[in-house]
Amino acid sequence: MVTTASDEKDRKTVYEFLPADMPWVAPVGRLDKASEGLLLLTNDSEWSARVLAPESHVGKIYHVQVATVVESALLESMRQGVKTRDGDFLRAKTVRIVRGGKRNTWLEIVLDEGKNRHIRRMLAEFGIEDLRLIRIGIGPLSLGNLPKAVARPLTGEEKEALARIMNRQYSVPKD
């Protein structure tokens, strides 16, 4: 399914899986057609912008399967970042190996900003093919074992935990 209200190619959209009596909501960020995982929906555009803003420090957590055995040097390069052919600078806030095999590796990548196809483009700059990309968390919110195509409201505790991250004030050390 795609993250849009209507699709010119007649593909299923996220809206087909929402209750019919639900008020209008919009996605907080996007998942491209080849990605899956946690997607927040809201009717509060200011709240959405705060969740997505890099200065809010709300990490977006992904598990990514790549078609190679990953060495520690690649992890460091992803943290340092890379300038793409089209001029964007893409980096991972954090990256670690979740598990590896003989031909591929699962990485956990955390972004605090999300440019269009950020992870896929960053991996491509390093010559790495991504096989699967799943957003497993947004800040303290976790996909957990929520089945595909199922929607549920956030709990009060989840809203409070996300608000705490977005409201955190970072002080700058004095010289």
N, CA, C and O of each residue as an XYZ file, in Angstrom:
700
protein
N       0.839     -1.180      0.000
C       0.000      0.000      0.000
C       0.880      1.236      0.000
O       2.066      1.162      0.321
N       0.309      2.352     -0.353
C       1.078      3.588     -0.423
C       0.537      4.595      0.591
O      -0.618      4.521      1.009
N       1.394      5.533      0.974
C       1.058      6.548      1.964
C       0.523      7.788      1.249
O       1.219      8.797      1.129
N      -0.701      7.702      0.784
C      -1.340      8.813      0.094
C      -2.847      8.639      0.202
O      -3.332      7.541      0.476
N      -3.595      9.730     -0.014
C      -5.054      9.647      0.077
C      -5.655      8.965     -1.146
O      -6.639      8.233     -1.033
N      -5.065      9.203     -2.313
C      -5.541      8.531     -3.531
C      -4.328      8.270     -4.409
O      -3.324      8.979     -4.339
N      -4.442      7.237     -5.238
C      -3.295      6.841     -6.046
C      -3.704      6.710     -7.500
O      -4.660      6.007     -7.829
N      -2.972      7.393     -8.364
C      -3.270      7.372     -9.807
C      -3.062      5.998    -10.429
O      -3.573      5.726    -11.515
N      -2.310      5.126     -9.746
C      -2.076      3.773    -10.262
C      -3.038      2.762     -9.637
O      -2.905      1.556     -9.846
N      -4.001      3.260     -8.873
C      -5.043      2.438     -8.254
C      -4.489      1.395     -7.276
O      -5.046      0.308     -7.127
N      -3.375      1.751     -6.611
C      -2.830      0.873     -5.577
C      -3.581      1.124     -4.273
O      -4.181      2.184     -4.095
N      -3.548      0.159     -3.367
C      -4.166      0.334     -2.055
C      -3.437      1.450     -1.313
O      -2.223      1.600     -1.445
N      -4.182      2.228     -0.534
C      -3.589      3.291      0.275
C      -3.806      2.990      1.754
O      -4.636      2.151      2.105
N      -3.065      3.670      2.614
C      -3.211      3.471      4.055
C      -4.627      3.806      4.517
O      -5.098      3.255      5.512
N      -5.300      4.691      3.815
C      -6.640      5.117      4.223
C      -7.670      3.998      4.105
O      -8.702      4.043      4.774
N      -7.413      3.009      3.279
C      -8.337      1.881      3.129
C      -8.380      1.012      4.380
O      -9.292      0.198      4.531
N      -7.414      1.168      5.275
C      -7.330      0.332      6.457
C      -7.765      1.055      7.728
O      -7.636      0.519      8.828
N      -8.280      2.270      7.572
C      -8.736      3.049      8.725
C     -10.239      2.870      8.905
O     -10.951      2.598      7.938
N     -10.724      3.021     10.132
C     -12.168      2.928     10.357
C     -12.916      3.984      9.541
O     -12.443      5.110      9.389
N     -14.075      3.615      9.024
C     -14.854      4.513      8.169
C     -15.283      5.787      8.898
O     -15.419      6.837      8.270
N     -15.496      5.709     10.200
C     -15.968      6.874     10.960
C     -14.829      7.727     11.517
O     -15.075      8.658     12.283
N     -13.598      7.422     11.144
C     -12.451      8.178     11.645
C     -12.415      9.564     10.998
O     -12.635      9.688      9.793
N     -12.139     10.610     11.791
C     -11.999     11.944     11.185
C     -10.776     11.995     10.273
O      -9.935     11.096     10.302
N     -10.683     13.043      9.470
C      -9.568     13.194      8.545
C      -8.252     13.187      9.309
O      -8.125     13.846     10.341
N      -7.280     12.447      8.806
C      -5.930     12.413      9.356
C      -4.944     12.399      8.200
O      -5.273     12.007      7.080
N      -3.727     12.836      8.497
C      -2.653     12.829      7.500
C      -1.458     12.106      8.095
O      -1.286     12.089      9.314
N      -0.627     11.507      7.244
C       0.553     10.809      7.748
C       1.593     11.768      8.315
O       1.763     12.883      7.823
N       2.279     11.319      9.350
C       3.408     12.036      9.926
C       4.637     11.432      9.252
O       5.143     10.396      9.683
N       5.109     12.078      8.205
C       6.166     11.506      7.387
C       5.571     10.510      6.416
O       4.353     10.385      6.295
N       6.445      9.810      5.732
C       5.979      8.864      4.723
C       6.805      7.587      4.791
O       7.906      7.550      5.342
N       6.235      6.561      4.216
C       6.977      5.343      3.925
C       6.818      5.139      2.430
O       5.700      5.200      1.918
N       7.913      4.897      1.717
C       7.758      4.662      0.281
C       7.169      3.277      0.058
O       7.087      2.472      0.986
N       6.767      3.005     -1.156
C       6.060      1.760     -1.462
C       6.863      0.522     -1.080
O       6.281     -0.504     -0.728
N       8.174      0.601     -1.143
C       9.017     -0.556     -0.841
C       9.381     -0.649      0.644
O      10.145     -1.534      1.029
N       8.851      0.244      1.479
C       9.137      0.243      2.912
C       7.891     -0.165      3.679
O       6.776     -0.106      3.161
N       8.097     -0.575      4.912
C       6.970     -0.963      5.748
C       7.238     -0.522      7.171
O       8.346     -0.104      7.507
N       6.213     -0.619      8.004
C       6.433     -0.360      9.413
C       5.546      0.703      9.998
O       4.475      1.009      9.472
N       6.012      1.266     11.106
C       5.254      2.202     11.917
C       4.986      3.500     11.157
O       5.902      4.126     10.625
N       3.725      3.884     11.117
C       3.311      5.131     10.483
C       2.327      5.808     11.411
O       1.306      5.222     11.772
N       2.623      7.039     11.802
C       1.697      7.811     12.623
C       0.784      8.621     11.716
O       1.197      9.090     10.656
N      -0.462      8.779     12.147
C      -1.436      9.610     11.435
C      -2.033     10.580     12.440
O      -2.273     10.210     13.590
N      -2.277     11.818     12.023
C      -2.818     12.821     12.924
C      -3.614     13.856     12.141
O      -3.476     13.978     10.924
N      -4.451     14.600     12.863
C      -5.120     15.757     12.267
C      -4.536     17.058     12.839
O      -5.123     18.127     12.673
N      -3.401     16.968     13.499
C      -2.719     18.120     14.089
C      -1.417     18.369     13.313
O      -0.396     17.737     13.582
N      -1.466     19.287     12.357
C      -0.308     19.522     11.488
C       0.879     20.112     12.253
O       2.025     19.839     11.897
N       0.634     20.913     13.295
C       1.740     21.452     14.092
C       2.462     20.334     14.841
O       3.691     20.313     14.896
N       1.700     19.411     15.415
C       2.281     18.276     16.127
C       3.098     17.435     15.161
O       4.207     17.013     15.489
N       2.564     17.191     13.986
C       3.258     16.419     12.960
C       4.594     17.066     12.612
O       5.615     16.383     12.533
N       4.590     18.374     12.406
C       5.821     19.086     12.053
C       6.851     18.973     13.169
O       8.043     18.839     12.896
N       6.405     19.026     14.429
C       7.338     18.902     15.558
C       7.943     17.509     15.636
O       9.129     17.370     15.933
N       7.148     16.473     15.375
C       7.674     15.103     15.398
C       8.762     14.951     14.340
O       9.778     14.300     14.583
N       8.555     15.549     13.170
C       9.475     15.388     12.050
C      10.700     16.301     12.111
O      11.721     16.003     11.491
N      10.611     17.399     12.844
C      11.694     18.390     12.863
C      12.964     17.830     13.510
O      12.899     17.268     14.603
N      14.128     17.978     12.843
C      15.378     17.473     13.421
C      15.672     18.050     14.806
O      16.234     17.357     15.654
N      15.303     19.296     15.043
C      15.606     19.915     16.340
C      14.757     19.334     17.480
O      15.048     19.595     18.647
N      13.732     18.565     17.170
C      12.949     17.891     18.208
C      13.658     16.649     18.734
O      13.295     16.132     19.791
N      14.666     16.163     18.007
C      15.456     15.002     18.419
C      14.618     13.734     18.590
O      14.907     12.902     19.451
N      13.581     13.594     17.765
C      12.786     12.371     17.780
C      13.391     11.425     16.745
O      13.262     11.649     15.542
N      14.043     10.382     17.213
C      14.685      9.439     16.306
C      13.664      8.564     15.602
O      12.676      8.134     16.197
N      13.916      8.309     14.327
C      13.127      7.359     13.553
C      14.017      6.131     13.400
O      15.122      6.222     12.863
N      13.537      4.989     13.871
C      14.361      3.792     13.976
C      13.935      2.782     12.910
O      12.755      2.453     12.781
N      14.910      2.301     12.157
C      14.657      1.381     11.049
C      15.506      0.133     11.200
O      16.639      0.188     11.678
N      14.944     -0.991     10.785
C      15.724     -2.199     10.574
C      15.816     -2.372      9.070
O      14.806     -2.376      8.366
N      17.042     -2.514      8.589
C      17.304     -2.557      7.154
C      18.148     -3.780      6.844
O      19.223     -3.968      7.414
N      17.654     -4.604      5.939
C      18.434     -5.747      5.476
C      19.187     -5.316      4.228
O      18.594     -4.819      3.271
N      20.505     -5.512      4.249
C      21.339     -5.133      3.113
C      22.001     -6.374      2.523
O      22.237     -7.363      3.218
N      22.294     -6.299      1.232
C      22.804     -7.448      0.482
C      24.323     -7.527      0.528
O      24.977     -7.641     -0.508
N      24.879     -7.465      1.728
C      26.324     -7.584      1.893
C      26.630     -7.882      3.361
O      25.795     -7.670      4.240
N      27.813     -8.366      3.598
C      28.309     -8.500      4.966
C      28.924     -7.152      5.317
O      29.807     -6.667      4.610
N      28.469     -6.555      6.390
C      28.875     -5.192      6.744
C      30.067     -5.214      7.694
O      30.090     -5.960      8.672
N      31.043     -4.386      7.387
C      32.229     -4.193      8.229
C      32.041     -2.926      9.066
O      31.238     -2.061      8.714
N      32.775     -2.818     10.165
C      32.642     -1.665     11.058
C      33.001     -0.349     10.366
O      32.482      0.700     10.745
N      33.866     -0.384      9.375
C      34.236      0.846      8.657
C      33.024      1.458      7.954
O      32.896      2.680      7.893
N      32.139      0.619      7.426
C      30.930      1.132      6.775
C      30.018      1.808      7.795
O      29.433      2.852      7.508
N      29.895      1.221      8.978
C      29.060      1.831     10.013
C      29.560      3.231     10.355
O      28.773      4.171     10.469
N      30.868      3.358     10.516
C      31.447      4.670     10.824
C      31.221      5.649      9.674
O      30.914      6.818      9.909
N      31.368      5.189      8.449
C      31.133      6.055      7.283
C      29.683      6.528      7.230
O      29.419      7.668      6.847
N      28.750      5.670      7.609
C      27.336      6.065      7.613
C      27.063      7.098      8.698
O      26.238      7.991      8.508
N      27.744      6.986      9.828
C      27.593      7.994     10.893
C      28.222      9.318     10.485
O      27.694     10.381     10.813
N      29.342      9.265      9.776
C      30.007     10.483      9.319
C      29.203     11.171      8.219
O      29.174     12.398      8.135
N      28.555     10.374      7.384
C      27.705     10.910      6.329
C      28.384     10.935      4.979
O      29.598     10.770      4.860
N      27.560     11.149      3.963
C      28.035     11.158      2.583
C      27.242     12.204      1.797
O      26.040     12.379      1.995
N      27.946     12.888      0.906
C      27.280     13.838      0.019
C      26.853     13.080     -1.235
O      27.670     12.420     -1.877
N      25.579     13.178     -1.578
C      25.061     12.444     -2.728
C      25.386     13.182     -4.022
O      25.812     14.337     -4.015
N      25.175     12.484     -5.125
C      25.413     13.082     -6.452
C      24.545     14.315     -6.679
O      24.934     15.224     -7.412
N      23.365     14.347     -6.051
C      22.476     15.507     -6.229
C      22.662     16.575     -5.149
O      21.874     17.517     -5.063
N      23.715     16.425     -4.317
C      24.087     17.491     -3.396
C      23.568     17.375     -1.975
O      23.928     18.201     -1.137
N      22.737     16.387     -1.665
C      22.266     16.203     -0.288
C      23.370     15.581      0.560
O      24.177     14.792      0.070
N      23.392     15.946      1.836
C      24.293     15.309      2.780
C      23.449     14.381      3.634
O      22.543     14.836      4.332
N      23.735     13.082      3.588
C      22.940     12.077      4.284
C      23.810     11.333      5.281
O      24.922     10.912      4.961
N      23.288     11.175      6.503
C      24.027     10.442      7.520
C      23.030      9.759      8.444
O      21.851     10.109      8.486
N      23.528      8.783      9.178
C      22.750      8.113     10.209
C      23.139      8.711     11.550
O      24.320      8.942     11.813
N      22.158      8.959     12.392
C      22.469      9.421     13.745
C      23.213      8.301     14.475
O      24.255      8.534     15.088
N      22.671      7.096     14.404
C      23.355      5.910     14.906
C      23.101      4.765     13.936
O      22.111      4.764     13.205
N      23.993      3.804     13.938
C      23.830      2.594     13.126
C      24.579      1.470     13.819
O      25.693      1.650     14.312
N      23.942      0.305     13.846
C      24.576     -0.869     14.445
C      24.105     -2.118     13.713
O      23.061     -2.120     13.060
N      24.883     -3.165     13.833
C      24.505     -4.445     13.246
C      23.569     -5.159     14.213
O      23.891     -5.340     15.388
N      22.403     -5.562     13.705
C      21.443     -6.321     14.502
C      21.776     -7.809     14.406
O      21.827     -8.514     15.414
N      21.999     -8.267     13.184
C      22.451     -9.652     12.970
C      23.023     -9.766     11.569
O      22.651     -9.026     10.657
N      23.922    -10.697     11.428
C      24.574    -10.876     10.139
C      24.535    -12.318      9.688
O      24.341    -13.234     10.487
N      24.719    -12.500      8.419
C      24.771    -13.827      7.834
C      25.963    -13.919      6.904
O      26.875    -13.094      6.954
N      25.944    -14.931      6.058
C      27.048    -15.119      5.115
C      26.937    -14.207      3.904
O      27.938    -13.916      3.249
N      25.700    -13.747      3.597
C      25.515    -12.917      2.397
C      24.835    -11.583      2.662
O      24.863    -10.694      1.812
N      24.221    -11.433      3.836
C      23.540    -10.161      4.108
C      23.622     -9.821      5.586
O      24.056    -10.626      6.410
N      23.194     -8.612      5.893
C      23.253     -8.099      7.261
C      21.992     -7.293      7.538
O      21.490     -6.586      6.665
N      21.491     -7.407      8.752
C      20.416     -6.533      9.223
C      21.049     -5.420     10.060
O      21.795     -5.686     11.002
N      20.743     -4.183      9.705
C      21.234     -3.015     10.425
C      20.086     -2.329     11.151
O      18.939     -2.380     10.706
N      20.400     -1.693     12.263
C      19.455     -0.777     12.887
C      20.001      0.618     12.643
O      21.106      0.948     13.073
N      19.222      1.429     11.953
C      19.634      2.781     11.601
C      18.660      3.755     12.237
O      17.446      3.609     12.103
N      19.201      4.753     12.932
C      18.377      5.799     13.535
C      18.672      7.098     12.810
O      19.828      7.488     12.645
N      17.596      7.769     12.376
C      17.692      9.085     11.744
C      17.007     10.101     12.639
O      15.994      9.790     13.267
N      17.550     11.320     12.706
C      16.807     12.380     13.382
C      16.306     13.408     12.382
O      15.730     14.429     12.758
N      16.527     13.133     11.124
C      15.907     13.876     10.046
C      15.613     12.847      8.965
O      16.245     11.791      8.923
N      14.685     13.138      8.115
C      14.350     12.148      7.097
C      14.148     12.799      5.745
O      13.055     13.266      5.423
N      15.185     12.826      4.975
C      15.053     13.334      3.610
C      14.464     12.240      2.735
O      14.474     11.070      3.115
N      13.960     12.603      1.586
C      13.329     11.648      0.681
C      14.241     10.454      0.415
O      15.369     10.613     -0.052
N      13.738      9.252      0.719
C      14.464      7.995      0.498
C      15.871      8.036      1.112
O      16.826      7.508      0.544
N      15.973      8.660      2.255
C      17.234      8.933      2.948
C      18.120      7.683      3.057
O      19.265      7.691      2.606
N      17.596      6.630      3.645
C      18.411      5.432      3.877
C      18.799      4.773      2.566
O      19.962      4.415      2.378
N      17.852      4.607      1.660
C      18.140      3.946      0.379
C      19.193      4.724     -0.412
O      20.101      4.125     -0.989
N      19.076      6.045     -0.441
C      20.037      6.861     -1.180
C      21.413      6.819     -0.524
O      22.427      6.756     -1.218
N      21.456      6.854      0.815
C      22.726      6.804      1.524
C      23.419      5.466      1.252
O      24.613      5.432      0.956
N      22.675      4.377      1.351
C      23.264      3.063      1.072
C      23.757      2.975     -0.365
O      24.827      2.422     -0.620
N      22.993      3.510     -1.299
C      23.394      3.476     -2.713
C      24.720      4.202     -2.927
O      25.535      3.772     -3.743
N      24.943      5.294     -2.205
C      26.208      6.027     -2.327
C      27.396      5.169     -1.897
O      28.515      5.372     -2.367
N      27.151      4.212     -1.004
C      28.203      3.299     -0.568
C      28.208      2.013     -1.394
O      28.967      1.089     -1.102
N      27.365      1.953     -2.418
C      27.306      0.767     -3.275
C      26.629     -0.421     -2.618
O      26.915     -1.569     -2.956
N      25.724     -0.147     -1.670
C      25.048     -1.196     -0.912
C      23.591     -1.293     -1.367
O      22.880     -0.290     -1.428
N      23.157     -2.516     -1.686
C      21.763     -2.755     -2.064
C      20.943     -3.053     -0.811
O      21.318     -3.897      0.002
N      19.813     -2.346     -0.665
C      18.912     -2.654      0.442
C      17.905     -3.692     -0.037
O      17.413     -3.622     -1.164
N      17.604     -4.655      0.829
C      16.667     -5.722      0.497
C      15.311     -5.530      1.166
O      14.272     -5.884      0.608
N      15.337     -4.967      2.364
C      14.093     -4.757      3.113
C      14.318     -3.605      4.078
O      15.397     -3.471      4.655
N      13.287     -2.768      4.253
C      13.386     -1.617      5.137
C      12.104     -1.539      5.952
O      11.010     -1.448      5.397
N      12.247     -1.575      7.272
C      11.101     -1.563      8.183
C      11.323     -0.477      9.228
O      12.329     -0.495      9.938
N      10.378      0.482      9.329
C      10.467      1.462     10.424
C       9.867      0.793     11.651
O       8.679      0.469     11.677
N      10.696      0.590     12.664
C      10.246     -0.119     13.860
C       9.932      0.815     15.021
O       9.359      0.385     16.022
N      10.304      2.096     14.898
C      10.027      3.003     15.994
C      10.127      4.458     15.595
O      10.809      4.821     14.636
N       9.432      5.276     16.355
C       9.523      6.736     16.248
C       9.646      7.222     17.681
O       8.683      7.169     18.446
N      10.837      7.698     18.047
C      11.081      8.077     19.436
C      10.810      6.888     20.344
O      11.330      5.797     20.109
N       9.998      7.086     21.381
C       9.708      5.993     22.310
C       8.623      5.038     21.812
O       8.333      4.035     22.464
N       8.030      5.340     20.671
C       6.944      4.512     20.135
C       7.531      3.354     19.350
O       8.441      3.535     18.541
N       7.005      2.167     19.592
C       7.529      0.970     18.955
C       6.443      0.254     18.168
O       5.298      0.156     18.611
N       6.815     -0.240     17.002
C       5.889     -1.034     16.197
C       5.471     -2.288     16.959
O       4.324     -2.723     16.870
N       6.400     -2.857     17.698
C       6.087     -4.062     18.465
C       5.574     -5.161     17.560
O       6.136     -5.406     16.492
N       4.520     -5.819     17.977
C       3.955     -6.890     17.165
C       2.615     -6.511     16.542
O       1.777     -7.375     16.283
N       2.418     -5.217     16.303
C       1.203     -4.762     15.622
C       1.192     -5.352     14.212
O       2.148     -5.159     13.461
N       0.133     -6.062     13.843
C       0.097     -6.673     12.508
C       0.069     -5.630     11.390
O      -0.323     -4.484     11.605
N       0.491     -6.044     10.200
C       0.432     -5.162      9.030
C      -1.005     -4.733      8.778
O      -1.944     -5.497      9.002
N      -1.165     -3.496      8.309
C      -2.455     -2.933      7.904
C      -3.436     -2.801      9.067
O      -4.648     -2.780      8.848
N      -2.934     -2.711     10.300
C      -3.792     -2.526     11.461
C      -3.480     -1.164     12.070
O      -2.319     -0.794     12.246
N      -4.541     -0.428     12.386
C      -4.391      0.887     13.008
C      -4.931      0.826     14.429
O      -5.873      0.091     14.727
N      -4.308      1.623     15.305
C      -4.800      1.761     16.669
C      -4.422      3.146     17.174
O      -3.420      3.709     16.733
N      -5.209      3.703     18.092
C      -4.836      5.006     18.651
C      -3.655      4.875     19.604
O      -3.441      3.823     20.206
N      -2.894      5.952     19.733
C      -1.827      5.992     20.730
C      -2.459      6.037     22.112
O      -3.534      6.609     22.298
N      -1.789      5.436     23.069
C      -2.255      5.512     24.452
C      -1.833      6.857     25.035
O      -0.986      7.545     24.465
N      -2.410      7.225     26.148
C      -2.010      8.443     26.838
C      -0.547      8.414     27.224
O       0.149      9.424     27.123
N      -0.078      7.256     27.667
C       1.323      7.115     28.057
C       2.255      7.308     26.864
O       3.314      7.922     26.990
N       1.854      6.777     25.701
C       2.682      6.937     24.501
C       2.742      8.406     24.082
O       3.806      8.902     23.709
N       1.612      9.099     24.143
C       1.594     10.528     23.795
C       2.481     11.327     24.743
O       3.218     12.214     24.311
N       2.409     11.014     26.032
C       3.233     11.720     27.023
C       4.718     11.447     26.805
O       5.534     12.363     26.908
N       5.071     10.218     26.510
C       6.485      9.875     26.286
C       7.031     10.617     25.071
O       8.156     11.115     25.107
N       6.257     10.695     24.007
C       6.690     11.427     22.810
C       6.779     12.919     23.107
O       7.716     13.583     22.662
N       5.823     13.450     23.849
C       5.844     14.874     24.211
C       7.080     15.213     25.035
O       7.672     16.277     24.851
N       7.478     14.322     25.942
C       8.680     14.573     26.762
C       9.912     14.742     25.879
O      10.734     15.624     26.129
N      10.048     13.915     24.860
C      11.197     14.035     23.956
C      11.129     15.346     23.188
O      12.136     16.042     23.059
N       9.958     15.686     22.682
C       9.832     16.900     21.864
C       9.979     18.171     22.693
O      10.348     19.213     22.150
N       9.704     18.113     23.981
C       9.761     19.303     24.831
C      11.089     19.463     25.557
O      11.309     20.462     26.241
N      11.982     18.475     25.409
C      13.278     18.535     26.070
C      14.049     19.783     25.640
O      14.086     20.110     24.454
N      14.642     20.454     26.564
C      15.460     21.622     26.255
C      16.924     21.219     26.407
O      17.317     20.668     27.435
N      17.720     21.491     25.391
C      19.144     21.157     25.447
C      19.924     22.444     25.717
O      19.833     23.410     24.959
N      20.679     22.441     26.793
C      21.463     23.620     27.106
C      22.817     23.533     26.421
O      23.385     22.453     26.256
N      23.312     24.682     26.032
C      24.608     24.765     25.362
C      25.650     25.078     26.438
O      25.485     26.046     27.181
N      26.716     24.281     26.538
C      27.746     24.551     27.531
C      28.383     25.929     27.314
O      28.607     26.350     26.180
N      28.667     26.610     28.407
C      29.322     27.922     28.318
C      30.823     27.743     28.269
O      31.370     26.853     28.922
N      31.491     28.582     27.501
C      32.959     28.509     27.389
C      33.625     29.061     28.621
O      34.853     29.079     28.703
